[in-house]
Structure formats: C-alpha cells, structure tokens
Amino acid sequence: MRSTAIPFPVRLCCRHVAVVKFVAGLLIGFVLFSWPTPDYPDCRGQGPAVEDRRPAPPQSLAEPGRNLVLVGVMTAQKYLHSRAVAVYDTWGQRLPGKVLFFSSYGSNVPEGLPVVSLPGVDDSYPPQKKSFMMLKYMHDNYLHEFDWFIRADDDVYIRGDKLETFLRSVDSSKAQFIGQAGLGNKQEFGTLSLSEGDNFCMGGPGMIFSRTTLQTMVPHIGQCIRNLYSTHEDVEVGRCVSKYVGISCTWSYEMQKLFYHNFSDTGINKAFTGNLHENEIYKAITLHPVKQSSYMYTLHNFFLQQKSFELRHKTVQLRRELEDSDATSWADDGYREEALANRMVRQNHSELFHTKPAILHKYRPQATDSILKWTFFSKEIYRDGDVSPRKATDSSFRFAQHDILIQVMDQINGDARSKGRTIDFKEVLYGYYRVNPLYGVEYVFDILLVYRKHKGKRMTVSVRRHAYFQQPFSKLEITEVSDVQMSSNTFQGVPSLYGLPSGDQLLPDDQSRNLVSSKPIHFVLPLSGRGDTFKTFMKTFAEACLATDEIVKLLVVYFTTESSENGLDEIEQTLNYYRNLYSGYDLQVLTTQKIFSRAVGLDLGAAFYAPEALLFFCDVDMYFNAAVLNRIRRNTIQSVQVYYPVVFSQYDPRNVYTDGLTPPEPVIDRETGSFRYFGFGMVSVYNSDYKAVGGLDTSILGWGLEDVDLYTKFVNSNFTVFRAPDIDLVHLFHPVHCDEVLPPTQLAMCKGSKASTYASAKQLARKLGYL
C-alpha cells in the first residue's frame, strides 16, 4: 500500500501542534474503524481459498481437544488381512481422530481391526453403493462427534500431522468439499454427464466433507443411488454433493500437490517404490496409490524419520534460544549466581547435544594435522588424498543434500504469503562438505535460486547465493547389549566417555558366551574339482569352527562331471581326515551329475536341511574366523532379516607383494584389496525365508548373476536386508576365467570382477609410470 505524504510547515507554534495531533488522532481512529475485515475461506471451488492461512473466526475453528476427523476406508474382504491391516498399523494410529474400515456384509474380520460390515453391500466393482452407504453410516452414527469426514481407499497414505494443520486452517462450519478436482480422463471427457462448471473430487487421493456438507447431502442419498449416470463412484458422489449441497470440489492447482496421485510411467503397482526424496512427497497430505502393503510400511517409516529430523531441529533451536537468554539474565545482579549456574549447565548441554550455532569457526584445530579437509563437489566429488580424486556422487550423498535443501527452502518460504514473494530452488552449482567429528556434517553451497515477487510490481529474477549449513549430531544414545557374545577384554583400554563405565565394566569376566552362540550354522558349499583349494578351505573351517567347538554343519554339493569325477575321492579323503580329527561333527557330501551351476548347488543344499535351519551360502575361496560366526547368528533373524556381509576381496599378490613374500594370513588395507560392495554371493538366511522369496533361479548357468537375482528378491520382499563390511571374511585371490560364450550381461559382470582384482589404483598408476 502506498502512503501519501502530507506537507506541514517546518515551524509550528504549540497551539498548531495540538490541533494537528487532534486531527491526526481522528484520522487514525477513522482508518482503523473502517479497515476491511479478513474474508475467511469458504472453499466453494473458487480458487485457492482453502490454502489461505488466515485464521477462521474463533467460533468456527475446531477445538484442539475434540475429535477432528473421522476417516472411512473403503476396502474388501480380500484386502482386510493385507492393505487394511497395513493402514491401521501405520497412519491409522496417527490420526487426529478415528479410522473405520467398511467392507461387505459378513466379512471375515482380523482381530482388533475396526471394521463395519455394511448390510446389503457386497464387494462388487464399481462400489457406488458401498461408498454412499459408508457416508450414510458416518452421518447416522458420528455426525456430531467430528468436524470433518473423509472417504478414503485402502491404498492411500494419509499424513495425520499435515492433515490436522490443513483442516484447522479451514472453516469447518461451512459447506466444504475438498480434494483433487477431476473431470475424467481424455477418453471419458464429455461422457460423465457433468454440467458446465461441475467437477468431482477424485476418490483415490481422498474426499473431505465438512459436517455441514455431510448433513445436507445424506438425506438425498437414496435419490442419488437411484439416478447413477456413470460407473465411477467418485463422480456420482461429486454429482450428489453438487446437486443437493450446491458446491463443487475445490478448484485449485495446489490441491494436486496436497492430495497427490502418482501417475507413474512404470504403472500403479510401482508407485512410491523408488526414491522418496521428492518435493511432491514432502508436500503431500495424502499419497495414492500404495498397492502393496509392504510399501505402506516403507512410506510410514520414511515419514517417521522426517518427523524425527524436524523434532531434532526444533530441539536444537530451543536450546540455542536458552543459551541466548543468558545475556538477559546477566543484566539483573540479583540473579547473577543463578544465571552463572544456568550458563555452565547449558554450556555442558551445548557440548553434549551439539546445539552451538552453525558457524564455520566452531572447531579450531590446535595443530596442522588436526585441520579438517573440505571435499569439493559439483556434478562429481573431488576428494584429496585419493589416487583417483574424482568420483561419482553416490545416492546417499544426493539424498542428504536434497533433504537439507528441502528443509532450507521450506524455512525460507515459511512466510512467503505475507511477504508476497517465493524463492524456488533451481540447482546447486558447486559446494564443499566435511564431517566434523565433534559437531556434525558441514556444507558450503553455491546455489542458483529463482526469486518470484507476487505483490506490487511482479518480477522473476534468477539469483545466486552462497549458503552455509550444518547438520548437527543428535544426543548420545546408550543401547544395552545383552545377547551378543562379548568378553571382558573386548573394550580393554578404551577410556570412559562422559563418566560412563567403559566396556570392561559392562560385563563380568565369565560372560563370554550366551544363547546366540547355540544356534547351529549350516554351511552350504557348491564345488566342482579344485581339490587343493578345498584343502585350504577345510584348514580355515577347522580352525574357525571345529577347533573352537562351534555348533556347525558342512554340506559340500559336489558336481561329478567327467572332468571332476576323479576329484570326488580327494574331497572325501579330506573330509575323512577332519572327521577323524574332530569326531561328532556333521561333514557331508551331496553329489549331483548336473552341469555345474552355483545356483543349482546352493538350492540342492538348502533342500537338504529343515526349514528352521540357519544357512550360510559360502564359496571355497573364503577365509574367515570364529568372529564371522557370531555376526552370522546375530544379524540373521528368522522371518525378519537376512544378512549379506560385504566381503574383503584380495588383489593379485604378484602386484601387491613384488618381492614375492606373501604373509601367511590376509592383510586388510587399501593396497591389499577392497570390499566388494557389489558382490552378493555370501549370504546368511533361514531356510524358510529362502524358500519364502522363491529361492535361487536355477536356470542361470555359468558365472555370476544368480546371487544378484536372489538379493533383488529379498530387497523387493518384506524382509530387511542387513549389509555391513566384515574384515574377518576374505575372498582369497584366484585367477578369474570369463568364458566368451556367456550371455552379454554375465560376461560384462565377469570381466568387471576380474578387472577389480588386478591391483589398487596406486599400484596400477605405479606400474604405468605415473608415480
């Protein structure tokens, strides 16, 4: 608003000043009296009124203490034990109100699930009658208990916190019909008998009714059911609301973002199965469709994680405000001692909970070797200290960067409506990051933004800004370890942290074995020939398992082809030697005349054991010790989790030890090998879980790919896949032969694996004369 300056003489006498003050007072009073009152949103389909954040009149706002919303979920008998249960376990527990499930009459209801079996209603499609009768039930039984009512499908995810914030900003005493407005797809356009200007709220993302809307419409439901013009129940509900309430669904582009329907190119069954770090997902109140119940849990865990981040950020801000308040306390001498005590306590909290303000000089190195190096990134990462300094950015780094920028942009645009401008993120041009072990991860971004001004003279300008961000570590968390095999010397010499007891004080001396070590491990080893290598494996197996009285079994699945048939006697001789040396152990050989296939061998071995057996699929080239067995038992949980250890793979010893002196045991460092993060051959799994995902694909012959196929099955299932590098599990070097007759995918994988075993980047650079 522009103001007009009123010229006054520079010099005024006292009487003139008094007159001027009196007149000015009258003018100000008149302006305040005649100032226009806010026009509260009515959500009648005329623009983005629903998104107006101005408060509604006090008498029409929902009271914080009362039930805000009742959600009716339409489902069917075949989904009651899957989708409905997933909904009730996830977002159904975090609603500011109540959720009910509506199914056909006589449905078999899972225990504890609040299901309403509608009389005279079946599960036939389209569900027009079920939808209308559900709304009638909600009206007849809960009209005066809730301010809002939602019709939802069993494949939608509703974010309760965002829903509550949204609904409390809208006047619930008026007739409202809120959702994503639709007119039908291209094929249906003009065939749904919609009048000019009419629309409907799409059923998938959900329809929201105010109490007034439901109260006005329901008495006419019988008439609406008798006069159906299409097979789409959401169209018919919208038509009924329009005819008898006189309103249409909210016409607003923003509703597409709040009530989000994923039109995925990969099909509705793949919606929300990939990267969840997307702007649409962050902004949405409802997300549709979530066709598989496992994805409902994945979405729920993702939003719980985001909520945890928000609460941590809020905690840090509050602690910083407490620290800033110390300056005010010092001003009153009467509270000097109390302020000093509070200041000391908060300084300790600041160190422990990492709530110091985000400043670049928070950490001051005391020596040159204590300086924290920054890593530069743009499209790729450039890191000092590596022979090959340029590396591609991995997904974890991109996700972390994306999360930070979304949080920052939300804060920047928090008051965008009142300021009449929005600032949109465009791209990160370049930046730096480092991990500060005391305070967290620090970033310096060079960001390209788009500034859009909506008030006054409209303008759109690209701007470039430097920004510094810090992700502080959360507070220290202590977890009691009770079922892990540990001895009193595990933490010998480790200093106490913040006065807490060190490791040697946590467990008594005689607690070196527990119930976890009693689980038998069933080794399955496919083999063809390679008698000398098998002797080396058995020496390792005996030292790690037999000599330490571990509860293990070994099954060698031997392929007796023409070239390896004579080797069976050598395998039996080796096993007999260890049977005699360590009596009582189950060491067996299972023979097959099939062509060698690792998948076939492992699958035959799994079929040999009972469903409750803990299996470990192993190769003959592995070196390990007893510590590996503890991790196998601890990290494999039946019906819940499978364990894929990341194996350390040796480089060619001829390139590592140029003097020819190879150590008797593997050495783990950057120059002797690398961890196989893309190798999935070693896996620990319960036999019942292996069969539950379909097992290995025994049609895959030749080198590789069968392990990737099994890993993909577990990733796409309800099982948790646990991966971690294991320094005690080493793949011993052996020459790799890649048969040129292999399928192209397997041949490329084989050659890639062969190339990765030559030598380290530094050793290759030295051989080529660059070092």
N, C-alpha and C positions, 0 to 999 in steps of 0.2 A: 504494500500500500504506500502511495506517495503522499507526503505531507507538504502543505503549502506554508511557507514561512510568512508571518505577519510582521511587517516592519513597524518598529516603535522608535520614537525619538531616543537618542542616546542618553540625554539628560532628562530625568523626570523628577518632579517635586514629590514630596511624601504623599500628598493627597492624591496625586495622579497614580502613584504606585498602588495605593489602597484600592482605588477604583478598578485598576487593571486586574488586581488579584481577585476582586469580587466577580468581575465579568468572566475571568478565566475559570473560576470555580464553577460558575453556572454552566459554561460551555462544556467543561469536562463531565459534570453531572448529567447534562443532556445527552452527551455522546455515549456514556456508559449505560444510560437508561434505554437508549434506542438501539444499542448494539444488537445485531441479529443473533438469535439463539441457534445452537447447532441443530442441523437437520439429521436426526438419527436414522440409521439404515432401516429400510423396510424390506429389502431382499425380494422385491417383486419382479425380478427378471429384467430390471432396467439398469444394466451396467454393474460395475464392481462395488455396489453398496455394501455387500457382505464383508468386504475386506476393510471397510472404514473402521479404524481403530478407536474412534471417539467413543466414549462410554455411553451406553444407553441410560435412560432415566433410572434412578435408583429403584423405583418400584417394579420395574420390569426385568431387572437383572436377576439371573438365577442366584439363589442364596448359596454361599460356599458350602454350607453344612448339609444341604439336601441332595437327594439323588438327581443327578443332572440328566442322564441319558439312559434309555433302555434300547438295547440293540437286539433285534430279532434276526437270527441267522437261518436262512432257508437251506436245508440240507435234505438228504435222502438216506434210506436205510443202508445203502451200500457204502455211504461215506461216514456213517456215525462213528465207526471204530477207527477211522483214519483222519480225515480232514477235520471233523467236528472235535475230536479229542485234541488235535494239534491246536486248533483255535482256542479251546478252553484252557489248555496248558500255557499258552503264550499270551497273546494280547487280551484274552478274555479275563485274565487276572489283574489287569492294569487299567481297567476302565473306570471312569468317574461315574459309575452307575452299575448296571446289571446286564448280563447277556443271557438270552434264551435261544434254544435251538428248536426249530419247527420241522417236523417230519410227518410222514404219512401215518395214518391210524394203525395201531398195532405194531409199531416198530420195536425191534429188539434194542433196548437202550443200554449203553455201557453204564456201569455203576458210577454214580457220582456226577453224571452229566445231566444238566438241567434241560430236559427235552420235553416239548409239548407235542403230543400226538394229536393232530387235528382230525376230528371226526368227519367222515365223508370225504377225506382228501387222500389221494394216492400220490405216488412218486412219478407219475407220467409227465412227459415234457411236451409242450411248454407248461410251466407251473402257474398259470394265471390264477386258478382258484386257490392254490396254496398261498400265493402272495397276498391276495385280498383277504383271505381268512386269517392269515397271520396278523395283518394290520387290524382286523376286527378284534382279534383276541387281545392284542396290546391295548386297544381302546377300551374294551369292556372291563379289563382287569387292572390296568395300570395308568389310566388316563390322568388321574390326579396325583400320582406319585412321582412323575417325571416331567421335566420341561421339554425334553426332546426325545424323538423316537427315530430309530434308524432301521431301514430294511437293508440287510446285507446278505451276500452269498458266503458259502463256506470256503471259498478260495480267495478271500480278501484279507489283507492285513490292515488293522486299524491302530494307529498310534494314539494311545489314550491321552498322553500329555498334550500333544498338539491339538487333538480334538477338543479337549477341555478349554484350552486357551482360545480356540476359534469360537466355540459356542458361547462362551461367556462374553464375547465381544459383540454378539448379535442379540437383538431384542427378541426374546422368546415369547412375548405376549402378543405378537402379531403373527399373521399367517405367513409362514415361511416354507418354501420347498427348495431345498439346497442340494446340489450335486453337480456332476459334469453334464452339461446340456448336450442333447443329441437330436439329430434329425433323421437318423438311419444312414446306412452306407449307400454307395452310389447306385447299387442295384435296386435298393428299396426306396430311393428318393422319389417321393410323389405317390407311393403306393400304400402309405401308412394311414391315410385319411386324416392327416393333421391339417387343421385350419391354418390360414395365413397368420404367421407370427407365433404359432404354437410350437412347443418342443416337448421333450420329456427328459427326466433325469435318468441317465444310463444306470442300469441295475448293477453291473459289475463293480464299479468303484463305490457304490452305496448311495442310497437316497436318505435325506434327512428331513423329517417333518417336525414342525413345532406342534405344541399341544393344540393350538387353535386350528391348524390345518387338519390334524387327525380328527378332531372333534367335529369339524364341519363336513368332512368327506365321508366318514364311516357310515352314517345313516343312509347313504346313497349307494353303498357297495353292491347291494343286490341288483340295482339298476345297471351298474357298471358291468357286472358279470354277465348279465343277460344281453348286453349290447357290446360285444367284442368285435373290433374291426381288423385285428391283426393277431398273429401268433406270438407276439412279443409282450411278455407281462409287464416290462418296464414302460413300454409305450402305452399300454392300457391304464396303468396306474397314473401316468402323467396326464392322460386324457381325462381320467376321472377327477383328478385334482383341478385341472384347468376348467372343467365344466361346472363343478359344484363348489369350488373354493374361489375360483376366479383369478388364480395366479398360475404362472408357468415356472419352469425350472430356472435357476439363476443364469442369466445371460452374462457371462464373464469369462474372458480368456484365462484369468487366473485360476478359475475352477479346474481347468485341465491339469494344472500343476498340483493343486491341493488334493483333488480326487483323481489319482493318476492311474491310467490304464496303459499297460505296456504293450504297444503294438510291435512286438519283437519280430524281426525278419526270420528268426530261427524257429518261430512257432510258439504258441502259447505255453507249451509244456517246458520251454526253455527260459521263460521269463523269470528274471531275478535269480538266475543260476550262475551268472558271471560276476563281473566287477560291480560291487555295490556302492563304490565310492563315486557316485554320480549326483549331480546337482538335483535332478528330478527326485531321486530317492530321499535326499536330505530334506527337501521342501515339502514332500507329500504328507497328507494326513492319512489317506488310505492308499493302498497299493494293490493292484489287481492285474492279472490273475496269478495266484500261487497254487499251482495244480497238484504239486506233490507235498505231502505233509512234512517231509524232511526239510524242504525249503522254508516252510513256515518257521521251524525252529532256528534255521540259519538266519533268517531275517530278524527274528526276535533277539538272538544273541548279538547281532550286529547293532541293533538299536540300544540294547542294554550297554554295550561297550561305548557307544557315543554318549549315552547319558552319564556314564561313569566319567568320561572325559570332561563333560560340562560341569559336573559336580566338583571335580578336582580343580578345574579352572576357577570356579566360584570360591572354593576354599582358599586358594592362593590369593585371590583378590581380597577376600575378607581379612586374611592375616596381614596383608600389606596395609590395609586400612587401619588395623590395630596398631601396627608399627608407626604409621604416620601420626596417630593420635597421641603418641608420646610427647611430641613437641608441644601440644596444648597442655598436657599435664604438667610439664615443667614450668609453665607460666605461673602457677599458684604455689608459692613457697610452702603453704600448709600441707600440700600433698607431695612434697619433694621426695621423701623417703619411699612412699608408696609407688610413685612414678618410677623411681630408680629401680625398685624391685621388679615392677612390671616390665620395665625396659630390658632387664637382664634375662627374665624368663622368655620374653619374645625374641630376643637375640638368639637364645638357645633353640627356640622353635624355628627360627628363620634358617639356622644352620641345618637342623634335623629334617625339616619339611620343605626346604628349598623354596622359600617364598620371598627371597630377596628380589628387588625389582630387576627386570630384564635389561641389564646394561653390559656393554662389551668388556668393561674393565672389572667385572665382578671377580674374576680369577686373575691373580697377579703371580706369575711364575717367579721363583726365587733363584733359578739357575737356567742356563741356556738349554740344557737337556730337558727341562720341565715345560718348555714352550709347546703349547698345543698347536699343531699344524692345521690349517684350513684346507679343505678339499674343494676344488673348483668344479662346477658343473654347468653345463648348458644342455645340449641335446645328449651329451655323454658326460661321464665323470672322469676327471683328471686328478690322479692321486700321486703325491710324492712318495718315493720310497719303493715303488714297484718298477721292475724292469720294463714292463709294458704299462705306462702310466694311464693310457686311455682305455676306459672300459664302458660298456653299455650300462645304462641305468636299469636296475632291476625293479620288479613290481613293488617290492616293499618300500623302496625309496620313493617311487612315484605316488604310492598311496599315502605315505606320510606327508609328502609335500602337498598333495591335493587336500588332505584333511586340514592342514594348517591354513591354507589359503581360503577354504570354505569358512572356517571359523572367523578368520580376519575379515572377510568380506561381509559376513553376517553382522559383525560388530560395527563395521563402517556404515552399513546401510540400515542399522537399527532405527535411526531417527530420520530416514530418508524422506518419509512423507511430510514431516513437519518442515524439513529444510528445503523441500521442493527440488531435490536432486537425487540421483542414484549414481553409484560408481560401480561399473561392471569390470570384472577381471577378464583380461584377454589372454595374456601369456607371460611366462617367466622368461626373460631374455637370457639371464645367466645368474649365477649366485655362488655362494660359498657355504659350507657347513662344517661343523666339527662337533665331536662328542666331548663335553666337559664332564669328567667323572664325578665332580662334586655337585654340579648344578643341573645338568641335562644336555639336550641337543640344542645347538645354536645355529641359526641360519641368517645369512645376509642375502636378500633377494633384490634383483633389479627387475621391476615389474612394469609391464605395459598395461595401463588401465584405460577405460573409456568413461569419461565424465559426461553425464546427461543432465541438463538443467530443464526442469518442467515448469517452474514458476517464473513469471516475468518473461523476459526475452529467452525463448527456447534456444538451446545450443547443445551440440555434441562435439566433444573435443577428446582426442587421444592424449593421454598424459603418461609420463614415465617417472617412476619414483623408486628410490632406494628404501628398503624396509628391513628392520632387524627383528627377528622373532626368537623366542626361546621356549622350548618345551621342557619344563622342569620335571625332575623325577618326583614320583609320589613318595609318601612317607614310607619309612621302613616297615616291612611286614615280616612277622615271625611265624613260621609254619613248623609245627611239631612233627617230627619224623618218628614213627613208631613201628612201621612194618618193613623197614629197609635193613638189610644186613649191614651193620656198621660195627667197627671195633673201636676200642678206646684210643688207638693211635691214629685214627682217621684224620683228626684235626690237630695232631701233635705240633705244638709250637705256634699255632695260629693265635694271634693276640685277641684279647677281648674287644668287642665293639660296643661303644657307648655303655660300658659297665656291664654288658650282658655276659653270661657264662660262655666260655669258649667251648669248642667241640669236645675236648677231653673231659668236660664237666657234665656233659649231657647224658652220657650212657655209662653204666657200670662196666668194669673190665670183662666180666663174663658174658656180656651181651654181644656176641659176635655172630650169632646165628638165630634166625627167627623162622616164623611159619612160611615166609616166602620161599626159603631155600628148599622146602619139602616138595615143591611142585616138580614132577618129573618132566624133563625136556626130551622130546623125541626128534633126534637128528635124522633128516632125510637127505641122502647124498646120491644123486644120479651119476653114473660112471660108465665109461667105455674105454678099456685099456688103461694106460697111464699107471702101471703098477708101481714104479719108483715114486711118482708124485703121491700116490696113495700111502706109501710107507711114511713119507714126511708128514702127511696129514694125520696118520694114526699116532705118530710120536707126539704131535701137538695135542691131539684129542686125549691121549693118555695122561699127559702132564696137567692138562686143564681140568679134566673130568674124572678119570679113573683114579689117579693117584691122590686126589683131594676128596674122594668119597662122595662125589656129586651124584645126584639121582638123575641118571640119563639113560637113554637108549639110542642105539645107532642102527639104521637100516640103510644098507647100500643097495640101490637099484641098479643092477648090472645088465648092460645090453650085450648079449652074446652074438654079435655079428661075426662074419667069417674072419675079419681082421682082428677081432678082440676076444675070440672064443678061447684061445690058449691062455689069455691073461686072467681068466677066472680062477685058475688054480693058484696063481700068485696072490690074488686077493684073498682067497680062502686061507692060504698059509699065513698071511699077515694077520688076519683076524684070529686064527687059532693061537698064534703066539701071544696075543693080548688077552684072549680068553683064559689061557693057562696062567698068565701072569697076574690077571685081576679076575678071579673067579666070581661068579654071581652076576656079572653084567650081561645085558641082553645086546649082543652084537650079531646082527643077522645080514644075510644076503638074499635079495629077491631078484631072480633072473627073468629076463624077457628077451624074446627073439625079434622084437620090433626094431626098426631103424632108429638110431639114437636121436632122441629129442628130449631136451631138458624138461619141457612141459609134460611129456608123457611119463618120464621118470618120477617127477615130483608128484604127479597125480596118482600114479600107482602106489607110491609110498604113503600118501595121505589115506588112500583107501585101505591100506593095511592096518591102520590104527583106528581106535574107537573115536566117536565124535567129541568126547571131552578131552582128547589128547592135546597137549601143547606142542605144536610142531615148530621146528626151525629148519627152513629150507637153506641148505648150505652147498658150497662148491668145494672141490677137492684142493683148490689152490689157496685156501684160507688159513691164516694163522690167528690164534686167539688164546685167551687165558680165562681163568675162572671168573674174573670180574664181568666178562661178557655174559655169563650165565645169569648172574644176578640181575643185570639190566634186561635180559630177555624175560625173566619172570616178572619183574616189577613193571615193565612197560607194556605188557600184553594182558589185556583184560577181556575175559570172555564176554561175548555179545556187545561189547562196547568199543574196544580199541585194538588195533593191530600195530605192530612195531616194525618199522623199516629203518634199521641202523644205516647211517652213512659210513661207508667203508673207506679206509685209507688204502689207496692203490699205489704200489711201488712203481718208480721209474725203472728203466733198463739199468741194471747195476753197472754195465760196461760204460755208461755215460756218467754215472754218479761217482763210482769208485774207479777212477782212471788208473790207480796203482794196483788194481786187482785184489785188494784186501777188503773183502765183504764181511761186515760184522755178523756174528753168529745169530743175533736176534734183530728184528726190524728196528730201524731208527725212524722216528716220526719228526720230520721237519720239512721246510719248504723245498729243500734241494733233493730230498729222497723220494718224494711222492706227493700226491694230492688226494683230497677227499672226493669221492665220486658222488657228487650231489645229484647226478642224473642216472645213477645206477640203482636198480630196484631188485636185484637178484636175491639178496639176503632179506628174509622176512620171517618174523615170528608171529604165529597166528594159531588160534584154536581151530581144531579140525572142523567143528560145527560152523564156525564163522567162515572158514574157507569154502565150505560147501554152500553156505547161505548166499554168497555172491556169485556162485556158478563155477568156481574153481578156475584153473588154467585152461587156456584154449589149446587143446591137444592137436589141433590141425596145423599149428605153427611149427614148421620144421626148420632145421638149420640154426644159425647163430642168432640169438637175441630176439627181442620184440615180445616174447611170451611174458616176461617179467613186467614190462610196461603195460601190457593188456590187463594183468591181474591188479596192478597198482591202480589203474584207471577205474576198475570195477569197485575197489574199496573207496576211492575218492568220491565216486558217484553214489555210494550207498549211505546208510545211516551210521556207519562205523567212523570212529575217529582214527585218523592216520597219524601216528606219532613218529617223527623223524628227528634224529639227532646224530651228530658225528660221534663215532666211537673209536678212540685212539687205540683200543685193545683188539680191534677187529681189522686185520690187514690182509689185503689181497696181494699175495706174493706174485712177483713178476714172472710172466711166461710169454713166449712169442705168440702173437695172435695171427692166425691164418684166416684170411677172408676169401671164401670161395666166390669166384666171379659169377657163378650160376645162381647166387642168392637173389631174391627179389630186390628191386632197387632200394626200398626203404631199409631192409635189413642190411644190405651191402653198405649203404651210406653210414648206418649206425656202427657197423663193424669197423669200417675204416676210420671213423671218428674216434672210436675207443682205442684202436691201435695207435693212432697219432698221439693220443693223450698220454701214452706210456713211454714215449721216447725219452724225454728229459724235461727239466724245468725251463722256463723262458730264459733265465740267466745262463743256464748251461748251453742251450741252443744258440744264444747270442755269442757266447764264448767260442763255440765251435765254428760259427760263421765269421769270426774275427771282429765282431763289433765291440767286444770287451777285452 
